[in-house]
Amino acid sequence: MQAEHQAAQAILRARAARRPIPRISETHGIAGLDQAYAVAEINTKVRLAEPGRRVVGLKVGLTSPAVQQQLGVDQPDFGVLFDDMEYLDGDAIPMSRLIQPKVEAEVAFVVGRDLGGSHPPTWGEFLNALACALPALEIVDSVMQDWRLTLVDTVSDNASSGLYVLGLQPVTLGVLDLGRMGMQMSVNGTVRSEGTGAACLGHPLRAAHWLACTMAARGQPLRAGQVILSGALGPMVPLAAGDEVTATLGALGRVGCRMTA
């Protein structure tokens, strides 16, 4: 595990210093998903050892078939969301917390009931456990220089997790057609990204169900109150200080934030 610990420390140092580093898949010889998730888990434990720090949800990444094909994979990946990553609609977000951020619009779900047990939840069990949906922005952020990364690099770096922004008004799932829902995201008043729910693994609920099954198999089932970021509905867009971001996600409504220096 020496290589995994060294890679984890390199990522932690890079985030603390806000300085990108070369791909750890090359510099530390991390190869394959098992090693990559081991690196991420080491840093999760490090962060949880800090006073008051806790996990409040998970994100699904690589939900676009085009991106999967680019990285040579046939499934998504996941990362952990910590309590200090969360912002709400309209909040100001300091660029000082980030390295080379990009933003994407997503559907967020809130888990209403524990999904206990080690067995993957059925579709019915999964749907019954969800409380509501919210419009969301995910601010992804990689420590790998110029976003030149492989699957191993992004998984090791907690699926390139940065921060996230949640809308304020929860919406009941039964009234939504998430697969056909349109998304439009603007930066400083100019539309920069468009898409639909179908861009997220065919349907955002499919992506979230994949996560629920994956975490159950890993012995870490989803818990009541956790947030699920289900994956991008369109291309991600680079961010800079002063940018104002607004996304409209059909019947889910709008969510936005502004980036400060």
Secondary structure, 3 states (H helix, E strand, C coil): CHHHHHHHHHHHHHHHHCCCECCHHHHCCCCCHHHHHHHHHHHHHHHHCCCCCCEEEEEEECCCHHHHHHHCCCCCEEEEEEHHHEEECCCEEEHHHCCCEEEEEEEEEEECCCCCCCCCCCHHHHHHHEEEEEEEEEEEECCEHHHCCCHHHHHHCHHHCCEEEECCCCECHHHCCCCCCEEEEEECCEEEEEEEHHHCCCCHHHHHHHHHHHHHHCCCCCCCCCEEEEEECCCCEECCCCCEEEEEEHHHEEEEEEEEC
